[in-house]
Amino acid sequence: MEGERITLSNESKKSVDTISILVVDDDITCLSIVAAILKKFKYEVVTVKHANDALCALRIKGGGAFDLVVSDVHMPDMNGFELQQAIAQEFNNLPVVLMSADDKESVALKGLENGAAFFIYKPVCPDDVRDLWQFAAMKKKSQVVIEDTTSEDKTSMSASSVNEDKMNKKDSRENP
């Protein structure tokens, strides 16, 4: 054992600040372009061609393995809206960004109204994806806020109980 060297792989050296993104698109060209752009901004990227493969990847690696999902809207078998709904039901707080070449406002609105974090129109350019880290940060912040809110609620409940007691004592003094 003495003198034995242990070499860490790049995966072991993964930075805590690294944002991991799962990209889903049935168009292999678009998938490659989006992945290359994201990698340029130092995002860790995993790509899949089908929505069902995305759900499998999320289940195998666990929802916490990815910070964000970027999905095309129009895909065979399961569209991006359906994927987003499945992710929302199974993996709480995992943000989904939808993208589409369909430039109808109604498509973007449908996605946003159903809970998508953001909507990108294709063709995707670097400026469209540069700041996707913000949605992953919101995910992490919302997890902390949920924990903080719980303790705040207890404080608020205690404070409101104290206020009610004070009001009851005041009422009993005024109305003997």
Secondary structure as UniProt FT lines:
FT   TURN            2..3
FT   TURN            10..13
FT   TURN            16..17
FT   STRAND          20..24
FT   HELIX           28..40
FT   TURN            41..42
FT   STRAND          44..48
FT   HELIX           51..61
FT   HELIX           63..65
FT   STRAND          68..72
FT   HELIX           80..90
FT   TURN            92..93
FT   STRAND          96..100
FT   HELIX           105..113
FT   TURN            114..115
FT   STRAND          118..121
FT   HELIX           126..129
FT   TURN            130..132
FT   HELIX           133..174
//
